[in-house]
Amino acid sequence: MTMTVRLTAAQALVRYCANQYIEIDGSEVPYLAGCWAIFGHGNVAGLGEALYQVRDALPTYRGHNEQAMAHAAIAFAKASNRRRAMMATTSIGPGATNMVTAAALAHANRLPVLLVPGDIFANRGPDPVLQQIEDFEDGTVSANDCFRAVSRYFDRITRPEQLILALPRAFQVMTDPARCGPVTLAFCQDVQAEAYDFPEDFFQRRLLNIRRAPPAAEELAAAVAALKTAKNPMIIAGGGVHYSGACETLRQFAETHSIPVTETQAGKSALPWDHLMNMGPVGVTGASSANSVAGDADVVLAIGTRMQDFTTGSWSLFKQSNVRFIALNAGAYDAGKRNSMPLVADAKTGLEALTAALGSTRYDNDNTALKDGWFNAVDALTAPPVDETNILPTDMQVVGAVQRAARENTVIFGAAGTMPGEMHKLFKASTVGSYHMEYGFSCMGYEVAGALGAKLARPDSDVIAMVGDGSYLMMNSELATAVMMGIKFTIVITDNRGFGCINRLQMGTGGANFNNLLDDAVHQNASDIDFVAHATSMGAAAEKAGSIAELEAALERARGAERATVIVIDTDPLPSTEAGGSWWDVAVPEVSPRKEVNAAREDYILGKAKERTIQ
């Protein structure tokens, strides 16, 4: 006879979640490190009471903004190399829809997170309830249907017993390298409180496994044949190298076969910057050394990357007409892009299989001059300024200051705006995993909350988040959460008084300076935001650096601070690193009264002609 235990659906959900474990470095730890929660009428009575009962096994953390707390959860998963994840719950209505952007970020970046927004009453007795969106043609629709497009698995729990199937499916998706991403369980608020006799063995402690799929023999043979006939192969290392724990395997593979390695935003720090085979960042924000290698490549081994347009220069980066792509990826969807030769496998397992099959195959590559040339071109940009009198620092100089302040345990952190491009090009990641960039969705506002999540995942790391004033203003609430929780990290706000990155793109496509920098937006009063006072008001330590030298001194003080620290420095919104990079497809209007737009359109047509079509 099957033994049962009577629980509410909400109690069952959290008890099951608290009993999912994973092995890391020989120790079994909970797969979910905690639950971020902002309670409302749609989840406080059901899930709130249930979470209280398991608060020791599944800690609940209070967020200040639903999107931001989910960003913290996602950054935790990224910093954990997808070995662990977190849960986030909201009420139905604005709390739920505010979390949709975070779900999209997790989806684009293939990162696991369990999202449990409250939902409307399954019994429909009180309809319409507060915060209920009514579809005039479909009675089954709620606000949570917004999550469908940005979830790797979506389910609506309308009966308690549905959890018996839904929860195992949720954890299967989150731990599957090929399907990994956000899971949304829309949880009807009346169902949360309903009781059911659940089988006791449903709550047994389970040890989850993240599988390492080996390559299929025929795909491996085709990839090996292509590599053996290559003259100038190259590697693009994506985030999948980190998630697979394949960084050391990649190093050995590159050294054994003498194949140059380039790095995407997610793949950066897979190799130390000064490794002989590391040619640096690739693509739109790439180094001239890496992009030159890409231009000459006849075989491109793309490992754990979705090959988005910033990586490929909108597919204009690869100049050789006979170039072939081998996509080593855990996901068949990504491995089959652009008519690539798919090698569907775990990155580590796939590289080991390639090495065994290639044997003593070694290529005649000497790209030392390319790499030296790159650093000769850009090192001066990050050097301390000779004279700082009345000169606004550049973002490149700020990156240099952080570089000089970095230690072996430093993790540099960022997301959208100017900084990702400059950091990808210029920051010298000296240790594996020392670079954390969200650039799959390029989501402004990820930085502060994400730094909190990364620090939770890596408490012994010195996390330094780089954020522009625009992104900071967009979302900063979890700074108060970090102070409250005693989570210490450093935020460097580069204040260029607006959206400097997109302003430069506007100028580059012939547009007038319009609505990006604060002075170019409609205003009656000049903007004069005191970021130091703002950060201080939330309990953080904060100071203004008046120069690069003062920034370096402030970074040293921040290392010894007892709480989260914010350092503000004014920067020039116009300069950027001109060296390196590649063309990027940003459509320019065909017709305009502005001569600058017409000139930009002519350049755009020339660049568009360089895009590769699918072979």
N, C-alpha and C positions, 0 to 999 in steps of 0.2 A: 504494500500500500504506500502510495506516495505521501510523504509528510508535507504539510503545508504550513504557511505562516500568514496570518491576516495582516495586511498592511494597506495603507492608502497607496494610490499610484505614485504620488510624489515620494513617499517613504521608500517604495520599491525602487524607484529610479536612482535615488541617491545611494541606497544601500548597494545596489549593483555596481554603480560607478566607483564606490569606495573599495570594492573588492577586485578591481582590475589592476594587475601588477605587470611589471616588465623588469627584465634583468639588465642591469647596467653595471659594468665593471665587476661582475661577480656577485652583486647584491641585488636583491629583489626590492623594488621601490614601487609605490603607487604610480600607475600610468598617469592619472589625473592629479596634478599637484595642488589643486584647489579649485574653488568656484568663485568667480567674480559675480557680484549681484548688486543690482539696484532694484529694490522691491516696490511693487505697486499693487493695486487691488487684484491684478491678474496672476500674481505669483506669491504674494506675501503670506497668505493664509495656508496655501498648500505647500509649495516648495520651501517657503521661508521656515515653516515649522519643521519640515523634514530635514532641511540643512542644519538646523539647530541641533537635532538629535545626533548627527554624525560629524559635528564640527571638529572633533579631535582627529578623525580619520580623513575627512574631506574638508579642509579649512575653507571658510567663506570670507572673502575680502570685499569690502565695500568700495565701489567706484563712485566717481562724481559725474561721469558721462558714459552713456552706454557704448557709444562707438569707441571711446578711449579705453574703457576697461577691456573691451574685446581686443583692441590693439595690443594691450599689455599681455593678454593671454596668447595671442598669435606670436608676438615677439619672444615669449617664453618658449614656445614650441620651436621657433627658428633657432634660438640660441641653444636649445637642447638637441639640435640636429634631428628633430622630429621623433626623438626617442620618447619624449613625454609631451603632454598637452595640458590644457586647462579647459574649464567649463565657464560659460557666462550665461546668466539668466536675467531676463527683464520682464516687465509687465507687457501686456498687449498694448497696441496703440503707438504713441510716439517713442516709447522706450524701445519697442521692438524694431520699428522702422529706422530708428537711429543707429541700430546695430547692423543694418544691411550693408553699409559701406565697408565695415570691417569684414563681413562675410565675403564681399567681393575681393578685398585685399587678400584674404586667406586663399580664395579660389585661384586667383591669378598666380600666387606664389606657391601653390601646392602645399599649403601648411595646415596641419590638423587643429581643429578647435571644435568643441561641442557647444552649440548654441541652443538654449532652451528658453525661448520666449513664451510667455503666457498666450493663451488663445481664447477665442469666444466660448460661450457655453455650448457644450455638445448637445445638451437637451433643448436648447433654444428657448427655454421658458422665459427668461427675462429680456429676450431680444427686443430692441437693440440696447446693449449695455454700454456703459461709458467707454469711450474710445473705440467702439466698434465701427469698422468701415462696412457699409452695406452695399453689396453689389445688386443692382436692380434686376439682373437677369440670372444670377447664379447664387443660390443660397449657401453654397459650400465655401465661398470665397471669404477670406479674411485678410487683414493687413499682412499677415505672415506669408501669404502667397508671394510677396515680394522676394522672399528668400529662395524661391524655387530656382531662379536663374543663376544664383550665386552660391548654391550648395552642391556638394558632391553627392550627398544623400539628404533627402527631405522626407519627413513623415509628420503626419498630424495625429496626435494621440487622442482618440475619441472614446476609447474604452481602456480600462486599466490593463486588461490581459494582453493588449497589443504590445506592451513593453517587452513581453517574453520573446517576441521576434524582432522588434525595432531596436532594442539596445544592443544585442549581438551584432546586428547589421551595422549600427553606428560605429562600434569599435573596430569592426572589420575594415570599414572604409578608412578610418583615421590611421590605422596601422598598416595599410596596404600601400607600398611605395608607388604603385601604378595609379591608384585611385585617390591617394591622399588629398585631403582638403577639408573644408568646413562641413560639418553635419548639423542640420537643423531639425530639432524635434519640437514642433509647435504643440504646446501642451495645454489642452482645453482646461480652463480654470476650475470648472466643476469636477472634471475627471481627476484632477490632482488630489481632490479631497475624498474621492470615492474609494472604498475598500474592496479588496479582492483576496481570495485565498491563493497566494502564490506558492509554487513548489519551493521547498526549502533549498533544494540543490541549485536553484537558479542563482542563489546568492553565495555559492561557494567561491572561495578565492581562486581566481584564474590567472595564469601566467600567460600574458600575450606574447606573440612572436611576430617580429617584423621579418618577413621572408626575404631571402636573397635568391632571386630567380636566376638560373644559369641560362646562357644563350642557347638558342636552337642550333643544332649542328650545321644546318644548311646556311643560316644567317652568319654564323661564325666563319664558315669556309669562304663565303663571298667577301666578307670584310677582310679576312687575311689575304685573299687573292688580290684585292684592291690595294692593300698596304704594301704587299710585296712588289708590286709593279710601280709603286709611287717613286717619284724623284724628289718631291718637295712636300712631304706630309706635314700637317700641323695638328695640334690639339686645341680645342676650345673647352675649357673646364668650366662647367656650370655649377649651380647650387647642388645638384645631385651628387657631386663628388663629396661635398661635406656631409650630406644626409646619409650617404652610404658608408661614411667613415673610410673613404678611399683615398685620402690625401697622401698617405705614405705609399700606397700602391701606385698612385699616379706618379709620384716622384721616382720610384724604382722603374716604372715603365718608361718614362721619359728618358731617364739616364741610360737604361739598358739599350734602347733603340735610337737614342739621340734624336728625339722628335721635339721641336719647340712647342712650348705650352703658352697659350694666351688665356685670359680670364674674363669672364662676364662679371657684372656687378655682384651677382649671387655667388659666383665662383671665386672671387678675389680672396686671397689669403689661403687658397688650396696649396700653394707653394710659397715659401718666403720670397719676398721681392727680389732678393739678390741671388736666388738660385740660378745656376748657369743656364738652365733650360727655360726659365720663366721670362718670356718676352714682354710681359706686362698686360695691361688691360686692352681689350679689343673692341672695335666698333666706333660708334658716334662719339663716345667719350673715351676713346682708346688712345694708346701710345702709337707713335709713328713706327716704332719697332714692331709691335704686334700687327698693326695694319699692313705693314710692308710684307711681313711673312704671309698674311692672309692673301695679299694680292698675288703672290708667287705660288701659292699652294695648288697642288693638283689633286690631293686627297685631304679632306678635312674630317678629322675624327672629333665629333661633337659629343661630349660626355655630360649627361645630366643637365642639358639646357633645352629650353623650348625655342631657342633661336628667334627671339623677338627682334624687332627692327633696329633697336639700339645696338644689338650684338652684330647684326649683319650689315649695318649701314643701309637699311631698307633693301638688302640684297644687291647692293652695288659694290660691296667690299671685295668680292672674289673676282679677280680679273681674268683668270685663265678659262678659256672656252671649254676645256676638257675637265674642269674640276669636278670631283665627285665627293659626295657627302656620306659619311657613315655616322648614323645617329645611335649611339649607345645610350639607351634610356630605359628606365624601368617601365615607362608607359608607352604602349603601342601607338597611342595618339601622337605623342611628341616624336617618336622614332620614325614615323611615316611622313613627316612634313617635307614639302618641297622635293618630292620624289627621292628622298634620301634612301640609302641602303639601310634598312632597319637592323639593329642589333639589340633586340629587346632583352634586357638583362639588368640585374643589379650592377652598379658601376664597378664596385670592387671585384665581384665575380667575373664580370665581363673583361676587365683589364687583365686579370689573372689568366683567363682563357686565351686572350690575344697574345700575351707574352709567351705562354707555353707553345702556341701554334707558330709564332714568328721566330722562335728559336734565337739564332744568332743574327737575325736581320738587323742591320744598323745603317743609318743614313748619314750621308756626308753633309752635315750642317754646321756652319760656323756663323752665328748671328751676333757675335760679340760686338762687332762694330755698330750694328743697328741699335743694340741696347745702350752702348756707350753714347751714341749720338743722341738718343732720346734724353738721357739724363743730362747731357751737356746742354740740351735745349731748354730744359725745364727746372733744373736745380736752382738756377738763379731766381726763379719766380717765387720759390718758397723760402729763400734766404732772408735773414733779418734785414730790414731796410737800413741803408747807411745813415739816412737822416730822416727822422720821423716828424720834423717840425711842420705843423699845419698840413700834413698830408694824410688823407684817409687811407687806411690799409686796404689791400686787396684781399679777396677771399683766398687767393693762393698763398698770401703771406700768413693768413690765419691758419690754413692747413699746415704750413711749415712750423708754426709755433706749437701746434698740437703735436706734430710729429716729434719735435725736439723734447716735448714734455712727456711723451709716451714712454712707458716701461714695458717690460716683457709681458706683464699681465694686462696691458691696456687693450680694450676693445673699442674701436672707433665706430660710431653709430650714426646713421642718418637715413633720410628718405627723399623727399621731393625738393624741387627748387634748384638753386645754384649749386649747393654743396655736393650732390651726388656726382656731377660731372667732374668737379675739381678733385674730389676725394678719389674717384676711380682712377683718374689720370695720375695724381700726384702723391697720394698717401702711400708710404712704403710699409706694407704689412709685413712685419718681421717674423711673426709666428702664425701657425695654422689657426684659423678661426678668430683672428684679431680684427676682422672687418665685418660689420653687420650693416647691410644696406637693404632697405625695402625699395626695390625699383621695378618690381613686376607690375605694381599698380600705381607707383609713384604718388602715394597718398599723403598730401599735406596734413599735418597733425598727428602722424604716426610717431614722431620723434620722441616727445616727452613720455607718453604712455609706453611706447615700445622700449625705451631705455629702462623704465621701471620693470617691465617683464623680463628683459635680458638680464638685469641685475638679479632678479629673483632666481633665474635659471643658473646664473654663474656668479654666486655671491663673492667669490674670491677675485673676480676681475675688476679692473678699474675702468668702468664704462664712462666714456665721454661722448655725449650726443652733440652733434653739430646741427643747428637749426636756424633758419632765417627768421626775421621778424614776422614775415607773412605767415609762415607755418605756425610759429609760436602763438600768434594772435588767434589763429584758427582753432587751436586746441591745446590747452595748457593745464586743464583741470587736474590731471593726475599728478602734477607736481605736489599739490596739497595731499594727495593720497600717499605719495612717497614719503613726505615729511611725517605724516601721521603714522605710517608703518615703520618708520626708521630705516627706510631703504636709501642708501647713499649712492649717488652718482653725480656726474658733472654735466651741466648743460652750457654750451657756448652759443649765445645768440649773436648772430651777425646781423646787425641792424643797418640795412641799406635803404630803409624807408620805403618799402613796397615789395612788389613781386619782381625783383631784379632779373631773374632768369627769363621769365616770359616777356619782360620788357625788351631784353636783348633779342629774343626770337622775333618779337614784333618789329623791331628795327631791321633785323636781318631779312625779313620778308617784305621790306619796303613800307611797312606801316608807320604812321605817326606815333609818337609817344602819347599813349592814350589809355587812361584808366588802370595802369599797372603800378607805376610809382605814385606815392601819395600826393606828390605835388602836381601830378598830371591828372588827378581825379577831381571830380566836382567837390569843392569844399569852400567853406566860408572862413574857417580858421585853420591855420597851419597845424599839422599834426606834430605833437610833442609828447610822445608816449614815454613814460618813465618805467622801463622794464625792471630796473633794479627795485623800485618801490613796489611794483606789482609782485615780483617773486618774493620779496620780503614779507609782503602781506599774507602770503600763503605759508609762511613759516620757513622758507628756504634761506640759506645764506646767499647773499648776492652782492656783487660789486661791479662797477664800471671800469673797464680797462681803457685807458686813453691812448695806448700805443701797443705795438707788438711786444715790446719789452715788458710792459705792464701786464699783458695777457699771459706771458710765460710765467711771470711771478705769481699771478692769480691762480694759474693752473697748479702750481706747486702748493699754494696754500689750500686749494680745494682738495688735494690729495690727503691732507691732514685734517680736513673738516670732519665734524661729527654728523653732518646731515647733508641732504642734497644741496648742491651749490649751483648757482647761476652766475655766469660771467657774461657781461654784455660788452660788445665792442662795435663801434660804428665802422662801416666799410663802404667802399666805393661801389655803386651798383653797376658800373659799366664795364670794367675790365674782366676778361676771362682768358683762359689759356688757349692761345691760338694754335700752338704746336699740337700735332697729332689730330685725332678726330677723323671723321669721314662725313660724306654727304648723308643727309637724312631727308626722307620724303615728307615735307610739310607743304601741302598744296597752296600755291599762290594764286590769287584771283586772275582770271584771264583778262578781265577788263577793269580798269581803274582810271580815275582822273589824275592819280598821282604818278609822276614819272618814276619815282623810286619803286613803286609796286610793279610797274611795267618792266623796269630793268631786272627786278628780282624774278619776274615771271620768265624772262629770257634765260636767266641762269637756271631756273627750276627745270625748264624744258631740256636743257643740256644735261642736267643731273639725272633727270628721269630716264633719259636714254641709256644710262649706265646700269639700270636695274636689270637683274637677271630674270628672265622668264623661266617658268618651270620646264625643265628639259624632258 
